[in-house]
Amino acid sequence: MTQNNGTLDDYACSQGLILTLINEFTWSVEMRAFLYLLGLLYCFMGVAIIADIFMGAIEKITSTTRKVYLSRGGSQEPEMVEVRIWNGTVANLTLMALGSSAPEILLSIIEIVGNNFESGALGPGTIVGSAAFNLMGISAACILAIPGVESRKIKGLRVFAVTAVFSIFAYLWLIIVLVGISKNVVDVWEAVVTFLLFPLLVGVAYWADKGFPFRKTHKSIPTTNDKQIELGTMLSGEGEAMLDGLALTKDGHVDPNVLAKWVRQASLRGLSGEDAAKLAAYKLIMSQEHSKAWYRIGATRVFSGSKKVQPQLSMKLKEVYDAINEHPETENLSPLPDNISKNKAIIAFHAIACAVPENIGKFPVRIVRSGRTDNAVSVRVETIEGSAVAVEDYVAFNQVVYFEPHEVEKKVIVDIVDDNIYEPDEQFYLKLSLTGTNTANQEEVLLGRISIMEITILNDDEPGTITFGDRGIIVKESVGLAQIPVLRTNGWDGDVSVRWRTLDKKLKSGKTYKGLEGELVFKHSERKRVIEIAISNDMALEKDECFEVELFDPSNGAVLGHTTKLAVTITNDEEFNSVVDRLADMTTATMDSMVVHHDSWTSQIKDAMNVNGGDIENATTCDYVMHFLTFGWKIIFAFVPPAGIWGGWLSFVVSLGVIGILTAIVGDLAGIFGCLVGLNDAVTAITFVALGTSLPDLFASRAAAINEKYADNAIGNVTGSNSVNVFLGLGLPWLIASIYHTAKGGEFRVQAGSLGFSITIFTITAVLSLALLVARRCSAICGRGELGGPLATRYASAIFLLLLWMTYILLSSLETYGHIEGF
């Protein structure tokens, strides 16, 4: 592999591990430099595309699950759930880190092996240079990428702290090895320690992930009623697929019951069933938590014109999707048992949701009891985090509420923390559950429909606007009770009420439903109530029937909103099921087509040969251009074994081998190009090569920053990847070379020089960068998040990080050319 110090010599600029293949000495230097630059850029594309397949194999491997059976007690069958075999932290620091850093690691190994086990400048320089760009460049881009004035926090803070400490220690250890212990010489034991720091990092990070020294708990929110589906309410944010009703069954298919909202929504928006299924698939995919590999694959496919990782929406569908999401509201309805005995007590919250100002301090939440009231029963109520965080935004609690005989209402006190910091509206939840203190109690009490209550923290003292959330709902004929949500928006102060009545349309009162008129009362801070109307099943095959519910005569200063009438469509169960089953199948098929890996060579070759994976309708001009430019790579790599074979391991091994071959070519191209234009290998490594191998990570991290609720997939993995780069990218080749030289009776020499100086500058800038992220996390003026926040501080942070990166590049380059004295 070409080694150069920035001086030009035709023969020296032609000696690589693989290149050159032909006699180029008669060509002009300018022509050769231009061609080598094009070749370098084109090979960077190839590395990114084969890394797409490599990441797909990793995603397949790490998504492997096993079945676990949970006892339900009594005579009920055990519940089967599937859990992932791979721990997320271990996957991120092993396979995921290897996937994103494979080119840098392999380049370092190949350079040493190809250079007769002597140290080179290109491999180590690329590792340090890419680490600098990852930490400073990518972090700066992610800070700026967050929309509006939102902020993003790192959720796995303990793991991030561990990887951050290791990332700094890794480079301090390199300085100690190169300068302190045995200057310019790497002994076998030093290489062994460097390599063994990798499993130590994984072990300590896994320990932190498991909650040391604190116990880590997980809470979940129940799913929605499976016989009534509200239309047009789509959430954004964590857990939205669950709260909104859209979810996958245990076998990976879309639940037809919760998909029914799209039947009505499609007709209201003028969409076909196919378009409704595509919207539902898009919703589900965007609502799920994704790994860094998923975003890396998505970024690569965007610039290569390949099949996208999410359904592509036309302009019309995008408008519909945005319109549906314009006024998101949660429904938080628990399943109601089909047959409720009158001998049981039913416990529920009085309202589905409430909103309170941040400065309210303590306020009561009502829990009501219906059904049987002559016995003593108890229920547990606890807080669950949403966008609002315990301690910072509210005081968490977990307590048991006791109802004495004939007591029908209890109140729990919720304490809101007023921190005098600007924040958007935030939500958390109260959850009811059976206490389980004794068998008799569980047999005498059931949870009502409203067992989850949403609490929104805001600043508003208006009585509010009362309206329906949408223009219609669709219910099965066998639903029993149709629940019609009524929303109170734009203010929640004081008690208000609104009258309501049913209006006959195609369906006349008395046949399938009973016409009613009544009054709905919103207590202070309550923001969502429901109207219940009994539906009877006449067991006759009928066409869809409907009636309307109208709101009128609000009181105490409240006003009516735009939607004061809501249509309730009652559909025959068989017809209802056939429609939603067909849509569920279509949605499941769309979801399956979006899987990032391929199960067969046929699908892999087909996607490689077609622009945008065959989705011509949504292909852009850029897709066509990039597909043409990368077509050769796609066809070659299409013959790599797909991830569907042998659980992804065959694809993993073959892809890694192909990346190694391409990396050797990239090393030759970079070395010869740098020699031709007069760049030292150390400078070429920290600029051209480091940027070329890190750009896919930049786009992936930026997409994760925009789409994820937390910052973990955006920047949380950077420190771990930087640590792994050192422990594997330098530890492994140093171990091989030091053993080789020791066996020959010599010593493995690594000149501290430019490498030691570069590492020192990087360590200083890395400490400053991490200090900035910590300061942003703790500072109110930065939005208390590592990413985003107010515009002024986010731009200031990004500029600071970019200046640190440019300082690192400048000082390292000046030292390389002798303008600054190094080690």
N, C-alpha and C positions, 0 to 999 in steps of 0.2 A: 504494500500500500504506500502511495506516494507520501513522503515526508518532505516538508520544505520550510524554509525560514523566510520566505518572501522574496527570494531572488529567482530570476528566470533562467532556466536552462532547458532547451528542447528535450533532451534525453531524460532529465530528471522529472520533467512535467509529463512523462509518458509511461511511468512505471507504477502500476497499481496492482492490486491482488488479481483482478480479472482484466481490467482495461490496461493498455489499449489493445484493440483487436486487429487494427490495420495500421499501416505506416502513415502517420499524419505529419511527418516532419516538414513536408513541402508546403503545407497549408500555412496561411498567415496566422499569426498569433490571435488577431482580432476575431477571425472566423472560427478558430478552434474554441476560443473563450465563449463566443456566442452559442456555438453548438453544444458545448458542455453545460452552459447555463440552462439551455432548453432541455437537455437531457436530464439535468438535475431536477428541474421543476416537474418534468413528465414522470420521473421515477418517484417523486414525492406523491404524485397522484396515485401511482401504482401501489405504493406502500399504504396509502389511506384506504384504497379499495380492498386490498387483501386483508387489511386490518378490520374492515367491515365484516368479512367472513369469519375472521378470527374472533371478533367480539360476539358475533352471532353464536359461535360455538361456546364461548364463555357464558353467554346468557342462557343457552340450553343446559349447560352443565350446572350452573348455579341455581336454576329454577327447578331442579329435580326435587320431587316431594315424596313423602311417605305418608301412609295412612295411619291415623291415630284414632282409637275408639275411646269415647268418653261415656262413662256411666250416667244414666239419667235417673237412676233410682227406681225402686219398685219393680214392676213387671215390664217396663218400657224397654224397647230395643236400644242398645248403645248408639250414641250419635257418632258418626264417622266424620272426621275433619282431616284435611290434608295440610301438612306443615312442611316447610322447606328444610332440606337436609343441611344446606350451607348456611352458616351464620353470616349475616350481612357484613359485619365488620371484617371477618376473616376473608370473605369473598372479595371485598374491596381492596384489601391489602395484599392479596395473593394473585388470584387470576385477573381481577379487574385492573390492578396496578400493572401487572405484566402486560395486559392487553394494550394499555395506553402508553406504556414505556418500552415495549418490546424493541422498536427500532433503535433507541438510544442504547439499551442494554446490549443488544446483539452487535451494534456497531463497535462498542468498546471491546467485546470479546473477540470479534473477527479481526479487529485491528491488531491486537496483541498476538493472536495466533498467526496472522498473516505476516507479521513483522518479526518472525523468528523469536517470539516470546519476549520481545523488547517493547517497552512502553512507547506509546505514540501520543500525539497531542489532540487528535481529532475526537477520539472516543471520550476521554475525560472532559474535554472542553465542551462537547455536546451535552453531556450530562449536567454539568454546572450551568451552562447557558440555557438549557431548556428549563432547569429548575428556577432560574431567575425569571424567565418569561412566564412560566406557570404561576409563580407566586405574585409577581408584580403586574405583568401585562394582563393576564387573565383576570386577576382580582379587580384591576381598574376597569376592564370592560364589563364585568359583572356588576360592579357598583353602579355604573351608568345605565345598565340595561333595564333596571327595575322600573316599571311604568308608574307614572304619577309621582306621588310622594310616599309610596309604600316603602316598607323596609322588610328585609329578610334576615332571620336569625339562623345560626347553626343550631340544629336541634340536638345532635349528638355531641354536646359540648365536652364531655369527659373524654371521648375518643379523640376529638379534635385536639384537645389539650395534650394528650399523650403523643399523637403523631407530630404535633408542632414542636414539642420538646425533643423528640427523636430527630426531627428534621434539622434542628439547630445542632444537636449533639453530633449528628452524622458528619457534618462539615467541620466542626471543631475537632473531631476525631481524625479526620483527614489531615488537618494542619499538624496535629500532634504526631501522626505517623510520618509525614513528609519532612517536618522541620524539627520536631522535638526529640523523639526517641532515637531514631537512627536516620540522620538527615540524608535525603536523596536515596534511601534504601528502604525497601519493603521486605521485612522478614516474613517467614511462613506464619509465625504465630500472629503477627499483625494482620495478615490477610485472613487468617482463620477467624480472628475476633471480628473483623469487618463483616465477614460473611455471616457469622452467627448472630450478629445484631439484628438480622432480618427475622429469624424465628422469635427472638426476644421481643421485637416490636409487635409481631402478630399476637404473641401471648399476652403481653401487657395490655394491648388495645382490646383484646377479647375480654380480659378481666374487667377493664373499665366499662365495656359495653354491657356486661352482666350486672353492672350497678355498684361495683366496689367503689367506695366503702358503704354505699347506700343501697338499699333494696330497690329494685326497679319493678314497677307495676304497670300493667296495661289495663285499660278500660275500653269498653266497646259500647256502642249505641245500638239498641235493637232496631230491626228492620221495620218497614211499614206494613200496614194492613194489606193483605193480598187479595181482597175482594173489592176494594174501591181504589181508584187511581185518579188523583187530581191532575188536571191538565195545566200545562204551561208553566210549571214552576221548576226552574233549574238552578241549582246552586253552583257557586264557584268557591273553591277553597277545599280545605282538607275534609275528607269524608263526604264529599258532595254526592257521590254516586249512591252511597248508602242512604243518606237523608232524603235524597230526591226520589228514591224508590228504584232507580235503575241499578241492577246488580246481576252478577253471574251466579248460576246454580253451582253445586259442588262438582258437576261433571263438565263445567266450563261453558255451558250454554246460557243464553239469555233467558231469564225467567219470563214466560209469556204474561203472567199476571201483572207484573210491574211495568211491562212494556205497553200496556193498553192505552196509556195516556197519549202515545204517538198516533193511535188510530184517529182519535178526535182532533188532535193538534194538526195532523196532516190535512184533514178536510178543512179545518179553519184557515189554514195558510195556503190552501190550494196545491198541496204536494201529493205526489204519488206515494204508494206504499214503499217503493224502492228508495225514494228520497227520505222517507221517514226512518227507514231502517238504517240508512247511511248516517243520518243525524244521530240516531241512538248509538250506533257504533262509535261515532266520533266522540260523543259525550262520554261513553264508557272508557274509551282509550285515554282521553285527556283527563279523566277523573282519577285514574289509577296512579299509584306511586310507581315511578320508573327508576331504573338503575342508571348509573353513569354510562354504562355500555349502551343502553337504549338511546340516550342522547348523542353519544359518539357515532353510533350507526346512522341516526337520523341526520346528523350534520354532514357526514360523508355522502349520503345519498342525495342530499340537496344539491351539492356542488358537482356531483357526477351524473346528474340526470337519471338516477336510478329510482326504483320503486320506493315510495315514501313509507314511513313507519306509521302514518295515520291517514285516514281517508281524506282525499282532497275534495273540498267543498267548492261548488260553483259560487258565483257572486250571489245568485238568488238564495242558495242554501245558507251561505254565510250571513246574509241579511236576516233570514228566518232564525238562524241560531242566535244571532245577537239580539233579535227581538224577544225571543223566548227567555233569554238571560237578563233582560233589561230590568226586571223587578223580581229578583230571586227571593223566595220565602221558603222556610222549612215547614214541613207538616208534622213531623214527630208523632205519628200515630202508631200505637202499638196494636198488634193483632188482638181482636176481640174474640173470645171463645165462641164457637158456634152455638153451643147450648149452655146458657147461663142459668144456674139454679137460683131460685129466689131465696134459697137458704144460705146464700153466700154474700159476704160483704164485698162491695166493689170500691176500690180506692183509686183515686186519680187526682191529677192536678185540676184546678178550676179552669185554667186557661192553657193553651198550647204554648204561648209565648208572651213575654212582657218586656218592656223597655224602661230603663230607669236612668236618670242623670248620674254622672260620675260622682257628684258631690252629695248624693242622697244619704250616704253613710249606711245605716241599717234600714231594711224594709221587709215587710212580711210577704210570704208567698202562701196562698191558700191551697190546702189539700182537702178534698171533699170525699164524703163517703155516701154511697147509695146502696140499694139492695137491702140486705139484712142489717139491722142496726141494734139489735138487742144483745149483742155479745161484745166482748172486749177483743180487739184485734190490734195488730201492729204492722208497720211497714217501714222499710229502711229508705232514707232519702240521702243522696250524696251528690256532690258536685263533679262535673266532668269538664275538663279543659276544652275550649274551642280556640278561637283566635284570641280570646282573653285568657290570661295565664294566672294561675293561682299564685298568691302572695303579692305579685305585682299589681293585679287588677281586682282581685277579690279574695276573700278569706275562704279557703276550702273547708268543707266539713263532711262528715259521714256519721249520721245519727239515726236512731230508731224513734219513730213517732208512734205513740200509743193512743188508740181511740177507746175511750170508756164506753160502756153500754149506752146507746141512744145519743152518743156524740157523733155529729155528722160533719164537723169541720174542725180542722186544726191548722195552725199557722207555724211555719218555720221562718226563722229570721236569717236573712242573707245580708252579709256585710260587704259593701263595695269600697275599694281602696281608692282614695282621691290623691293622685300623685302630681297634680298640677302640670302635667305634660300633655302637649297636644297629641292626640291619637285619633284615628278614625273610629267609627263605631265598631265595637268588639262584642263577641258573643261567647257565652259559656252555657252549660246545661245543668239542669237538675234531673236526677234519675231516681225513679221509684223502683224498689225491688222487694221481694218477699224476704222477711227476716230469717226464716228457717230456724228460729229459736226452738220451735217444737212442732211436731207433726200436726197436732190439732189446729194450731194457728194457720198453717198452710192450707189445710182442708177447708177452713172457714172464710178465707179471704182470697180475692182475685184482684189483679191489677186491671184498671179500666183502660180505655183507649188512649188516654193522655197520660202516659207514664214517663214521658220525656218532655221537659219544658225548657224552652230556649229563653235565655235572659240576655238582652242587648244593653250594653252600657253606652249611654249617649248624653248629650246635653240638649234638652228640649223641654219646654214647659207649656206647649200648646195642647188643647184637648184632642186635636187630631182629626183625620179624615177617615171615614168608614166606607169600605168598599169591598167588593169581591175581588179575589186574586186573579180570576180569569173569567172568561165568558161561559164556560161550561165544564161539566164533569161527566164522565161516563161510568155507569155502575152495572154490575151484573144483576140480573133479576133476583138472584138468591142472596144478595148482599145483606138483607135484613134491615139494616139502618144505613141510609145514605147520610154521610157526614159532609156538610157544606161549610168550608172555612170562610170566615169573615175577618178581614184585616182592618187594623186600626193603624194608620200611618201618619207621618208628619206631626207627631205629638201624642203624648200618652199621659197627660196630666189630668188628674181628677177622675171621678166616676162619670161615665156617659152611657147612653143606651141608644138603640135603634130598633124600630119596629120592622117586622118582616111578614110576608104572606106568600102563599103559593098561588100560581096562576095556571089554570088549565090551558093546555095547547092541544097536541095530538092525543094526549092522554087525559082522560077525565078523572076527577077525584072520586075515590071510592072503589075503583077497580083494582089498580095495582099500587096506588098510593093513597094516603088519606090527606086531603087538603087541610092546611092549618094556617093559623096566624098567631104571631107571638111577639115577644120583646126579648132582645138580646142585650145583656148588661155587661159592660166592660168596667171592671174595677180599676182603680188607679194603677197605672203603669202596664196594665194588660194590653197586649197588642194583637192577640189572635184568639178568637172563639169559634165554636162550630155550632151550626144549626143541624139538628138531627131530625130526619123524616123517615118514617117507617115505610119499607117497601115490601110488598107481599108477592110471593111467587105462585102464579096460577098454574104452573107446569104446562102451559100451552105454547106451541110454537108460534111466535108472533114476530112481526117486524119491529124495528126500533121504535120506541115510544118516548115522548118527552113531556115535561112540564117545566115551568119556570118558577124561580124564587125571586121576590123583589124586596129590596130594602127601601124604607121610607121613614120619615119623621124622626130624625136624630135629635138628641136632647143635650142640654148643658154645654152648648157652644160647639159641639162636633158638627161636621158637615159631611155630606155624601160625596164620594169620589165619582170617577167617570163610569165605573162599572157597577150599576145598581141592580142589574138583572143578570141572573145566571140560569142557564139551561141545564136541566138534569136529564140525561138520556139514559133510558133503561133498555138494555139490550138482552135478547134471549141468550142464555148461557152457551148453547151450542154454536150459534152464529158468532157470538163474541169470541169464543175460544178458537174457532177456525181462523178468524181474521188475525188475532194476535199470535196464534201459533205460526202462521205463515210469516208474519213480520219478525217473530223471534228467530225463525230459521234463517231468514235473510240477514238479520243483524248478526247472528252467530257466524254465518258464512263470511260476512264482511270483516268481523273481528278475526276470524281464522286467517283471512288473506293478509292481515296486517302483521302477522307474526314475523319477527325480525330475522329468523333463520329459515332455511329451507329443509324440507324433509326428504327431498328426492333430487336427483340430478336433473330430471325433466323440468321441474319448476325453477331450478337454479339457472339452467341454460336459457329457458324461456324469458326470465326476468332480465338476464344479461343481454339478450339480443334485442329487446324492445325498450324504447325510450319510456321513461317513467314506469317501468315494469309492466308495460302494456296498457296503462291508463292514458290513452292518447287524448281523450277528451279534456283532461286537466293538465296536459303537458304544456309547458311554457316554451318560449323561444330559447331561453337559457338552458332548459332541459335538453332540447334538441342539440344545441351547440356542444354542451358538455358530454352528452351521450356519444356524439361523433368523436370527440377528442379522446374519450376514455374507452371507446369500444374495444380496442385491442386488449387492454388489460382485462376488461370484463369477460371476454371470450376465453382468454387463457385461464383466468381464475375460476371460471364456471366449472372447470374439470377438477377442482379441489373437492374432496368428499364433502357432501352437505352435512350440516350439523345434526340432521335427523338420524344419521347412522351411528350406532354404538354410543348413543347418549351424548354425542358432540365431541368425544375424545379423539376420534380419528381426524375429524376436521381441525381440532385444536392442534394436534401434532403436525399435520401436513401444512397448515397455514403458518405455523411458527417456522417451519423449515423454509417455506417460500419467502417469508419476511426476512429471514436470515440471508438468503441469496440476494434479494433486492437491496438489503442494507449494505451488503458488500459492494454492490454496484454503486450505490449512493456514496459510500465512502470514497471509492475511486474517483467518481465524478466530482465530488466536492474537493478532494485533494488536488486533482489536476486543474480544476477551474481556479482554485485559489492560487496555485502555482503560476498559472498563465496570467492572472491579473495582478500578481505580486502580493497576495494576501498570505500571511502566515496561517498554518493549520489551526492554531489556537484561536485566531480571529475568525476564520471561516466557520469554526465549530460553534462559537457563541453567537454567531449572526445567522448565516444562511442555513446551516444544518439544524440548529436549534429551532429556528422559526419554522422551517419546513416540516419538522416532525411534530411541532406543537400546535400548528394552526387548526387541525381538526378538533383538538381539545378546547381551543378558544371558542369555536362555534358551538360545540356541545355544551360547554359550561354556560355560555350566554343563553342558550335555549333553556337550560335547566333553571337558570336564575329567573327567567321570565315566567316559566310555567309552573315551577314548584313553589309550594308554600314556604319551604325552608331553604336555607342556603347550602345544605350539606352536599348535594350533587353538583353544585356550582363551584364552590371553593373548598368545601369541607374535605375533599379527597386530595387536594393539591399537596398538602404537607406529607400525607402518607405516601403519595407517589414519589415525591422528592426524596424521601427516606429510602424507599425501595430502590430507586435509581442508584444510590450510593452503595447500598448493601449488596445488591445483585450486579449492577452495572460496573462497579469497581471491585467489590469484594471477590466475585467469582473469577474474573480474568486475572486479578492480582494473585489469587490463590493458585490458579493454574500455572502462571508464570513463575511465581516464587518457588513452587515445588520443582518445576523444571530446572531452574537455575541452581537450586540447592543440590539436586541430583547430579548436576554437572560439576559441582564443586565451586560454583560461583555465587553471585548474589544478584537479585533483581533490583535494578536501579530505576528509580522514577525521579527525575529532576523536579525539585520543588519549584524553582523558577517562576515561570508564568502561571503554572497551575496553582501553586501555593498562593500566589498573590491574588489570582482570580477567586479562589475559594475564600480567602480572607475578606475581600471586598463583598462577595456575595453574602457571607455570614453576617456582616455588619448591616447590609441593606435588608436582609431577611429578618433580622431582629427588629429593625425599624418598621418593616411592613407588618409583622405580626403585632407589634405594639400599636400600630394604627388600627388594626382590626379589633383589638381588645378595647381600645379607647372608643371606637365607634359603638361597640356592644354596650358600653357603660354610659355613653353620653346621650343625653336627651336631645341635644342640638343635631345629632347625627341620626335620630330616629330609633336609637337603642337597637340597632341591627348592624351586622357586618356589611350588608348590601343595601343600596337605595337610600331612603331618607330624604330630607329637604334638599332642594336642588343645589344650594350654595355649598353645603358641606359635602355632598356627593361629588361635585365637580372638583372641589378642593382636594378631596381624598384621592380621586382618580389621577389628578395632575401630580400629586405628591408621589404616588406609586410609579407613574411613568417616568418621573424625574429620577427616582431611585434606579429604575431599570436602565435608563440612558446613562446614568452615572457609572453603573457597573460596566456597561459596554465600553464607555469611553476610557475609564481608568484601566481596565484590563487590556484594551488595545494599546494604549500609550505605554504600558509596562512591557508588553510584548515586543514593541519596536524600540525599546531602550530609552524612552523619554522619561520614564519613572523608574527608580531603582526598586527592584523587587527583592525576593529572598536569595 
